[in-house]
Each structure stands twice: as structure tokens, then as C-alpha cells.
Amino acid sequence: MTSLSAEILAADPEPITSAGHAQLGIAVLAGIAVIVLLITKFKLHAFLALTIGTLALGAIAGAPLDKAIASFSAGLGSTVAGVGVLIALGAILGKLLADSGGADQIVDTILAKAGGRSMPWAMVLIASVIGLPLFFEVGIVLLIPVVLMVAKRGNYSLMRIGIPALAGLSVMHGLIPPHPGPLVAIDTVKADLGVTLALGLLVAIPTVVIAGPMFSKYAARWVDVPAPEKMIPQRTSDDLEKRPGFGVTITTVLLPVVLMLAKALVDIVIDDPENTVQRVFDVIGSPLIALLAAVIVGIFTLGRAAGFTKDRISTTVEKSLGPIAGILLIVGAGGGFKQTLIDSGVGQMILDISEDWSIPALLLAWLIAVAIRLATGSATVATISAAGLVAPLAADMSTAHASLLVLAIGAGSLFFSHVNDAGFWLVKEYFGLDVGQTIKTWSVMETIISVVAGGVVLLLSLVI
């Protein structure tokens, strides 16, 4: 790291403008409009769109260009420093899971014990477990062969099997760390990761049940299509002589979750920073150590168990990092956009507006994330941007409510995926649907997830 970048990371950026609320409001709308236009109309990569949109925001807010650039650079650097390693570790674990046949082992074992009416519930379970360490797009690619084969061999409606799987993946993506959006939101609002993870799982259960197996009954009636033959690819494990066992695979996947939840539990029970036990769990339950431990364990329980040589494991790790370069850049640029929002005074403006309008902070966070999601089509961009806007609201919140704020943002970021979302087209093409059918199934499912999760978060805020 250069001395300049070290200085940027170490120092808090100075406020870049003291513009009034009206000018700041116009600047925010213009900045988001530029991002939306560049992504949707000109098909520009989200990293470039966020960078240009940030500069537009700063210029319209009346900021000197050098201050806006400094804020963007500081936000990008701190975001990548905070979550970049975690995203990389998650990608490595996911690649080991896929290439070793561990994911197929989970799928085959659960499906062997499920059938008939229980099949949609089995698909939710499979997607939720596999979705913990995998990015949404990777999870879709991994699960699509399973969904199509189950639908074809069992003579099930494609939507009856597919919607639960998509719901499980989407809920994990939007609400549960170590996915990029939740991680950045946790870092931005200074929430506790373990508490957020625990509450996120609590919110995820009713959400995925309603949006998955329950909604799939109606989706199957609205859109009755067969599994497209051309989209059934060869599975990864078909070329392997052996693969890891079910129990050890599940243990490896859930290891980071267990470590982070254990840290949160110890912090609540002991609540003494000087206590040796708590200090130990603070280390092993930190996201970095928890994910690193899972990767190291996975090299042996997944890679070596599948018969991988040292060179094959090294190649798998190397291949896992290439595809996340774009994700890291988007997340980093989103952090730069967030920091520019904060330094321009937009966060304080949101705080003032929330006080004047008497809008509950959690509902305001959800609505802002919904608006950005509808405009940009990206759940990650919506989460990062909304977190930057509402971060000041978390200043006086309890630990639990700060975590609920993160979850409210995550819920809003999943609202009504449509034609400006890459996930929309991914689902459409894999399932062989037309645009109308995709809206009636995938888009409605995403909306149900957003509304139900947002509602559960608000209910939890009343009792916690």
C-alpha cells in the first residue's frame, strides 16, 4: 500500500460541502439518475457508473472536485479494506464446495430423503445451505441443474421446484453475511456482525417459507412450463472419482456461521471485554478468522477428500478469485459513493428529514433501499447506497436495532427485480421463460421477500 492510500484510509475525509437541503436533495437524485442512466441506457459497467455518478453528485452538491475525489477514494479504500478479504474468502470456500462435489453431495443426500409434497421444502433447505457461502449468481448456476433434473425426473412443475430454490438463494444474498451487501451495510452503520447474523436467520426463516414453498403453489398455476432440455448441463461431480461426505461438507459450510454466532452469544452472556474467554471468542468469531478457518478446513475436508492434488487445490483457489474482481470493484465504488454522500452532508439531511417527518428509521431505510433497487436494479448497490444515507440514524441505536437497520436495508434491496437487474435475465434464460412469465414468478417472489422480511424486521423492533 502506498503512503498516500494509507493516509486516505487512516484519516476521516473532511466534509466537502455545506449546501442546503434542497441542493443536496437535487444532487442525490441527479447522482442516482446518472448511475441508473449509465447502467440501463448505455449498459456501462456498474463500477464506472458509480464512479461517474459520484463525481456528478459532488459537483451538483457544490463540492470542490479534489474534495469529492478524496471522499470517493477514501470510501472505496475503506470498503475494500473492510470487506474485500471476506468476499475473497467466501469465493474460495464456494469454489471448493462446487468443484469438490460437496455441493452435489448435499443436494443428492437431501433429495434422496425427500419426495412428493416435501420436495419444495427440500429445495429451500438445499438453496439456503448452499447459499450461505456462495454469491447469488454462483448459487443459481450451481442449483439450476438440480432444479431442472428434479422437475423432469419427478414430473414436478418447474415453478414448484424452482421458486423455493431461488427464494432460499435470494434471502441469503440480501440478509445474511458474508454476502457483500450485508457486510458493507454492517460496516457502514457499525452494527455487530454476530447479532446481525443471528437476527438475519430469524428474519430469513418465515420469509423464505412464505416466498418459497407457499408462493410456489401460485407461481406454478400462473406459469406452467416444462424444464428446458437444453439448459441441463453436466454436473461438476460427474467427472470425479470420489467426493466428500455429507456430514463433513455441512460442517465445513456452517463452520463460519457457528463461530460468528458463538462470538455473539459469548458477548451477550459474559459482557466483559477483559474476560479471557470472551477475548478468545472475539478473535475466532471475527468474520476474517471464521471464514479463513472454514477455507483452511475446506482444503482438507472438501479438496483433499475429493482426491485433489496440491496443484489442483491451488488452481481451484486461483480460479475462484478472478470472477470476484468485478464484484470487489462495484462494492468498492459503492463505498466511495456512500462516503461522498456522507461527506456532502446527505446523511445529516436524512437524519433531519426523519425527525421532521416522524418516519420510523427502519421504515425509512427500507423505503430508500427500495427506491435505489428499483432505479439501479442492483441489490448490492441499493444496500451500499442506502446504508450510507441512513448511517447517522444508527448513532443512538442499541446493538440489536442497529442490526435490524441493516436487515431493513437488505430487505428493501430485494424489492421487485425487473428488466434492469441481471438476475432477472439470468432466471429468465435458465428457466426458458418470457418477460411476462418472469415478472409473474421471479419479480413477484422478490417483492414478497422484501415485504415479508421488512415486516418481520419491524415486528422484531417492537419486542427487542
C-alpha positions in Angstrom: 0.0 0.0 0.0 1.3 3.5 -0.9 1.8 6.2 1.7 -1.0 8.2 0.0 -3.5 5.4 0.1 -2.5 4.7 3.7 -3.2 8.3 4.6 -6.5 8.2 2.9 -7.6 5.1 4.8 -6.3 6.4 8.1 -7.9 9.8 8.0 -11.6 10.7 8.1 -12.4 12.8 5.0 -13.3 16.4 5.6 -16.9 17.5 4.8 -16.9 18.5 1.2 -19.8 21.0 1.1 -22.3 22.8 3.3 -25.0 23.0 0.7 -28.7 23.4 1.8 -31.1 20.5 1.9 -32.7 21.4 -1.4 -29.4 21.4 -3.3 -28.3 18.2 -1.6 -31.6 16.5 -2.4 -31.2 17.5 -6.1 -27.6 16.3 -6.0 -28.6 12.9 -4.6 -31.4 12.5 -7.2 -29.1 13.6 -10.0 -26.2 11.3 -8.9 -28.6 8.3 -8.7 -30.1 9.3 -12.1 -26.7 9.3 -13.7 -25.9 5.9 -12.3 -29.3 4.5 -13.5 -28.9 6.0 -17.0 -25.4 4.8 -17.4 -26.3 1.2 -16.3 -29.6 0.8 -18.1 -29.4 3.0 -21.2 -25.7 2.9 -22.0 -25.0 -0.6 -20.5 -21.9 0.8 -18.7 -20.3 -1.4 -16.0 -21.7 -0.6 -12.6 -18.1 0.3 -11.3 -17.8 3.0 -13.9 -21.4 4.2 -13.5 -20.9 4.5 -9.7 -17.6 6.4 -10.2 -19.1 8.9 -12.6 -22.3 9.2 -10.6 -20.3 10.0 -7.5 -18.5 12.8 -9.3 -21.8 14.2 -10.6 -23.2 14.1 -7.0 -20.2 16.0 -5.7 -20.3 18.6 -8.5 -24.0 19.3 -8.1 -23.7 19.5 -4.3 -21.2 22.3 -4.8 -18.1 20.3 -3.7 -14.6 21.1 -4.9 -13.6 18.4 -7.3 -10.5 17.5 -5.3 -12.6 17.0 -2.1 -15.1 14.8 -3.9 -12.3 12.7 -5.3 -10.7 12.4 -1.9 -14.0 11.3 -0.4 -14.6 8.7 -3.1 -11.1 7.3 -2.8 -11.3 7.1 1.0 -14.7 5.4 0.8 -13.5 2.9 -1.9 -10.4 2.1 0.1 -12.0 1.6 3.5 -14.8 -0.5 2.0 -12.5 -2.8 0.1 -10.2 -3.0 3.2 -13.2 -3.8 5.4 -15.0 -6.5 3.3 -12.7 -7.3 0.3 -10.8 -10.1 2.1 -14.1 -11.5 3.4 -15.6 -11.6 -0.1 -12.4 -13.3 -1.4 -12.5 -16.0 1.3 -16.2 -16.6 0.7 -15.5 -17.0 -3.0 -12.7 -19.6 -2.3 -15.0 -21.6 0.0 -17.7 -21.5 -2.5 -15.4 -22.7 -5.3 -14.1 -25.5 -3.2 -17.6 -26.6 -2.3 -18.6 -26.6 -6.0 -15.5 -28.2 -7.6 -15.1 -30.9 -5.0 -18.6 -32.2 -5.5 -19.5 -31.2 -1.9 -22.5 -29.2 -3.1 -23.7 -32.1 -5.2 -23.3 -34.3 -2.1 -25.6 -32.0 -0.1 -28.1 -31.9 -2.9 -28.2 -35.7 -3.6 -28.4 -36.6 0.1 -31.3 -34.3 0.8 -33.2 -35.2 -2.3 -32.8 -38.9 -1.6 -34.8 -38.4 1.6 -37.4 -36.0 0.1 -40.3 -36.6 -2.3 -43.8 -35.5 -3.1 -45.1 -32.5 -1.2 -41.8 -32.3 0.8 -39.8 -31.6 -2.4 -40.3 -27.8 -2.4 -39.2 -27.7 1.2 -36.1 -29.8 0.4 -35.2 -27.3 -2.4 -35.5 -24.4 0.1 -33.2 -26.2 2.5 -30.7 -27.0 -0.2 -30.6 -23.5 -1.5 -30.3 -21.9 1.9 -27.4 -24.1 3.0 -25.5 -23.8 -0.3 -26.4 -20.1 -0.5 -24.6 -19.3 2.8 -21.1 -19.2 1.3 -21.9 -18.6 -2.4 -22.8 -15.4 -4.3 -26.3 -15.4 -5.7 -25.2 -15.8 -9.4 -22.9 -18.7 -8.5 -25.7 -20.3 -6.5 -28.1 -20.1 -9.4 -25.6 -21.7 -11.8 -24.9 -24.4 -9.2 -28.5 -25.2 -8.4 -30.1 -24.9 -11.9 -29.1 -28.4 -13.0 -30.6 -29.8 -9.8 -33.8 -27.8 -10.2 -34.2 -28.9 -13.8 -33.4 -32.6 -13.2 -35.7 -32.8 -10.2 -38.5 -31.2 -12.1 -38.0 -33.5 -15.1 -37.4 -36.8 -13.3 -40.1 -36.3 -10.7 -42.6 -34.8 -13.1 -42.9 -31.6 -11.0 -43.9 -28.2 -12.1 -40.7 -26.2 -12.8 -42.0 -23.2 -10.7 -43.0 -25.5 -7.8 -39.4 -26.6 -7.6 -37.6 -23.5 -8.9 -39.2 -20.8 -6.8 -38.3 -22.3 -3.4 -34.6 -22.7 -4.6 -34.5 -19.1 -5.9 -36.1 -17.8 -2.7 -33.5 -19.6 -0.5 -30.7 -18.1 -2.5 -32.1 -14.6 -2.7 -32.9 -14.4 1.1 -29.3 -15.5 1.9 -27.9 -12.9 -0.6 -29.9 -10.0 0.8 -29.9 -10.6 4.5 -27.1 -12.9 5.6 -23.4 -12.1 5.8 -20.8 -12.9 4.4 -22.6 -11.7 1.3 -21.2 -8.4 0.1 -24.3 -6.2 0.6 -24.9 -7.1 4.3 -21.2 -7.0 5.1 -20.9 -3.5 3.7 -24.1 -2.3 5.5 -22.8 -3.8 8.8 -19.5 -2.0 8.4 -21.2 1.3 7.4 -23.7 1.5 10.3 -21.2 -0.1 12.7 -23.5 -3.0 13.6 -22.4 -6.1 15.3 -21.9 -8.9 12.7 -22.8 -11.8 15.1 -26.0 -10.1 16.2 -26.9 -9.3 12.6 -26.3 -12.8 11.6 -28.5 -14.2 14.4 -31.3 -11.8 13.7 -30.9 -12.3 10.0 -31.5 -16.0 10.3 -34.5 -15.3 12.5 -36.0 -13.0 9.8 -35.0 -15.4 7.0 -37.0 -18.4 8.2 -40.5 -17.0 7.9 -39.5 -15.0 4.8 -38.2 -18.0 2.8 -41.2 -20.1 3.8 -43.7 -17.6 2.6 -41.8 -16.6 -0.6 -40.7 -20.1 -1.4 -42.9 -23.2 -0.9 -46.1 -21.2 -0.2 -45.8 -18.8 -3.1 -44.6 -21.5 -5.4 -48.1 -23.1 -5.4 -49.5 -19.9 -7.0 -46.5 -19.4 -9.3 -46.9 -22.9 -10.7 -50.6 -22.1 -11.5 -49.7 -18.8 -13.2 -46.8 -20.1 -15.2 -46.9 -23.8 -16.1 -43.8 -24.5 -18.2 -41.6 -27.7 -18.6 -37.9 -27.8 -17.7 -36.0 -26.7 -20.8 -33.9 -29.6 -22.0 -31.0 -27.5 -23.4 -30.3 -26.0 -20.0 -29.4 -29.2 -18.2 -25.6 -29.2 -18.1 -23.2 -31.8 -16.8 -22.7 -31.7 -13.0 -19.3 -30.9 -11.6 -19.0 -34.1 -9.6 -19.8 -36.4 -12.6 -16.2 -36.3 -13.5 -14.9 -37.0 -10.0 -13.9 -40.5 -8.8 -14.9 -39.6 -5.2 -16.4 -36.6 -3.3 -16.6 -35.5 0.4 -19.3 -36.9 2.7 -22.5 -35.2 3.6 -21.7 -34.6 7.2 -18.3 -33.2 6.8 -19.4 -30.9 3.9 -22.3 -29.5 6.0 -19.9 -29.0 8.9 -17.4 -27.1 6.7 -20.1 -24.8 5.2 -21.6 -24.0 8.6 -18.3 -23.6 10.4 -18.0 -19.8 9.9 -21.7 -19.3 10.9 -21.2 -21.3 14.1 -18.1 -19.4 15.0 -19.7 -16.0 14.5 -22.8 -16.9 16.3 -20.7 -18.3 19.2 -18.9 -15.0 19.5 -22.2 -13.1 19.6 -23.6 -15.5 22.3 -20.4 -15.2 24.4 -20.5 -11.4 24.1 -24.1 -11.4 25.4 -23.6 -13.9 28.3 -20.2 -12.6 29.6 -20.2 -9.0 28.5 -16.7 -8.3 29.9 -14.1 -7.2 27.3 -11.3 -8.2 29.7 -12.5 -11.7 30.2 -10.2 -14.3 28.6 -12.9 -16.5 27.2 -14.6 -13.5 25.6 -11.4 -12.3 24.1 -10.7 -15.7 22.6 -14.2 -15.8 21.0 -13.8 -12.2 19.8 -10.8 -13.5 17.8 -12.1 -16.8 16.5 -15.6 -15.4 15.9 -14.4 -12.4 13.9 -15.5 -12.7 10.2 -11.9 -12.8 8.9 -10.8 -15.7 11.2 -14.1 -17.6 10.9 -14.0 -17.6 7.1 -10.3 -18.2 7.0 -10.7 -21.2 9.3 -13.5 -22.5 7.1 -11.3 -22.2 4.0 -8.3 -24.0 5.6 -10.6 -26.7 6.9 -12.3 -26.9 3.5 -9.0 -27.5 1.7 -8.8 -30.8 3.6 -12.4 -31.8 4.1 -13.5 -30.8 0.6 -10.4 -30.6 -1.7 -8.4 -33.4 -0.3 -11.4 -35.6 0.3 -12.3 -35.3 -3.4 -8.8 -36.5 -4.3 -7.4 -33.1 -5.3 -3.7 -32.7 -5.5 -1.9 -29.7 -4.1 -1.7 -28.2 -7.6 -5.4 -28.8 -8.2 -6.3 -27.1 -4.9 -4.1 -24.2 -5.8 -5.7 -23.9 -9.2 -9.2 -24.0 -7.7 -8.3 -21.2 -5.3 -6.8 -19.2 -8.1 -9.9 -19.6 -10.3 -12.2 -18.5 -7.5 -10.6 -15.1 -7.3 -10.9 -14.0 -10.9 -14.7 -13.7 -11.1 -15.0 -11.6 -8.0 -12.8 -8.8 -9.3 -15.8 -7.1 -10.8 -17.8 -7.6 -7.6 -15.0 -6.0 -5.5 -14.8 -3.0 -7.8 -18.6 -2.5 -7.7 -18.6 -2.9 -3.9 -15.6 -0.5 -3.6 -17.2 2.1 -5.9 -20.4 1.8 -3.9 -18.4 2.5 -0.8 -17.0 5.6 -2.5 -20.4 6.8 -3.4 -21.6 6.2 0.1 -18.7 8.2 1.6 -19.4 11.1 -0.8 -23.0 11.0 0.4 -21.9 11.2 4.0 -19.2 13.9 3.5 -21.6 16.1 1.5 -24.0 16.2 4.4 -26.7 14.0 2.9 -26.6 11.6 5.9 -27.4 14.6 8.2 -30.1 15.7 5.8 -31.7 12.3 6.0 -31.5 12.5 9.8 -33.2 15.9 9.8 -35.9 14.8 7.5 -36.6 11.7 9.5 -37.1 13.8 12.6 -39.3 16.3 10.8 -41.5 13.6 9.1 -41.5 11.2 12.1 -40.8 8.3 9.9 -39.5 5.2 11.8 -35.8 4.8 11.0 -36.3 1.2 9.9 -39.1 2.0 7.5 -37.2 4.9 6.1 -34.2 2.7 5.5 -36.4 0.1 3.8 -38.0 2.7 1.5 -34.7 4.2 0.5 -33.3 0.8 -0.4 -36.5 0.0 -2.4 -36.2 3.2 -4.4 -32.5 2.6 -5.3 -33.2 -1.0 -6.1 -36.0 -0.1 -8.5 -33.8 2.5 -10.1 -30.5 0.7 -10.4 -31.6 -3.0 -10.5 -28.7 -4.0 -8.2 -29.4 -5.3 -4.7 -25.7 -4.7 -3.7 -25.7 -1.1 -5.0 -29.0 -0.4 -3.2 -27.7 -1.8 0.0 -24.5 0.1 0.0 -26.1 3.4 -1.1 -28.9 3.2 1.4 -26.6 2.2 4.2 -24.5 5.4 3.5 -27.7 7.5 3.6 -29.1 6.2 6.8 -25.9 5.5 8.7 -26.4 8.6 11.0 -29.7 7.1 12.2 -27.8 4.3 13.9 -25.8 6.6 16.1 -28.2 6.4 19.1 -29.5 2.9 18.4 -28.9 -0.2 20.5 -26.8 -3.1 19.2 -29.9 -5.1 18.2 -31.7 -2.1 16.5 -28.5 -1.3 14.5 -28.6 -4.8 13.3 -32.3 -4.5 12.4 -31.4 -1.4 10.5 -29.0 -3.4 8.3 -31.7 -6.1 7.8 -34.3 -3.4 6.8 -31.9 -2.1 4.2 -31.2 -5.7 3.0 -34.9 -6.4 2.7 -35.6 -3.2 0.7 -32.7 -4.0 -1.6 -34.6 -7.1 -2.9 -37.8 -5.4 -3.9 -39.3 -6.2 -7.4 -36.4 -7.3 -9.6 -37.2 -6.3 -13.2 -35.5 -5.7 -16.5 -32.6 -3.6 -15.2 -31.5 -6.4 -12.9 -29.0 -9.0 -14.3 -30.6 -11.6 -12.0 -33.9 -11.1 -13.9 -32.4 -12.2 -17.2 -30.4 -15.0 -15.6 -33.6 -16.6 -14.2 -35.5 -15.9 -17.5 -32.9 -17.6 -19.7 -32.2 -20.6 -17.4 -35.9 -21.4 -16.9 -36.9 -20.7 -20.5 -39.4 -18.0 -19.6 -40.6 -14.9 -21.4 -40.5 -11.5 -19.8 -44.1 -11.6 -18.6 -43.7 -15.0 -17.1 -40.5 -13.9 -15.3 -42.3 -10.9 -13.8 -45.2 -13.1 -12.6 -42.8 -15.5 -10.9 -39.4 -14.2 -10.1 -40.3 -10.5 -9.7 -43.3 -11.2 -7.5 -41.2 -13.6 -5.4 -38.6 -10.9 -4.8 -41.3 -8.4 -3.8 -42.8 -10.9 -1.3 -39.3 -11.5 0.2 -38.8 -7.7 0.5 -42.2 -7.0 2.1 -42.2 -10.0 4.4 -38.7 -9.5 5.6 -39.3 -5.8 6.1 -42.4 -6.6 8.1 -40.7 -9.1 10.3 -37.9 -6.6 11.0 -40.4 -4.0 12.1 -42.2 -6.6 14.3 -38.9 -7.6 15.9 -38.1 -3.9 16.6 -41.2 -3.7 18.8 -40.2 -6.6 21.0 -36.4 -6.3 21.2 
